[in-house]
Amino acid sequence: RDTLLAKKTGENTYHFDVVLQGENETVFFDV
């Protein structure tokens, strides 16, 4: 699922968006 993966945007940088509602809602895990 794309919402679980950060995208590499630089040599040492990753980017991810947290979507709170809708079709692309980010999945959260409570461990």
VENGI-V808454 format. One record per residue. N is the residue number from 0. PSI is psi in whole degrees, -180 to 180 (999 if undefined). OMEGA is omega in whole degrees, -180 to 180 (999 if undefined). D_FIRST is the distance of its C-alpha to the first C-alpha in Angstrom with 1 decimal. Layout:
((N;PSI;OMEGA;D_FIRST) (N;PSI;OMEGA;D_FIRST))
//
This chain:
((0;128;-177;0.0) (1;-28;-176;3.8) (2;-10;-180;5.5) (3;-7;-172;5.9) (4;134;172;7.5) (5;146;179;11.0) (6;136;179;12.6) (7;124;-178;16.1) (8;-4;179;18.7) (9;-179;-177;21.8) (10;-42;-179;23.4) (11;27;-174;22.7) (12;135;175;20.5) (13;152;-178;16.8) (14;136;172;15.5) (15;150;178;12.8) (16;141;174;13.2) (17;116;180;13.3) (18;121;-174;13.2) (19;-21;-179;15.4) (20;158;172;15.6) (21;-172;-174;14.5) (22;-36;-178;11.9) (23;29;-178;9.5) (24;136;180;10.5) (25;135;179;9.3) (26;132;178;8.9) (27;146;177;11.9) (28;139;174;13.4) (29;111;-176;17.2) (30;999;999;18.7))
//
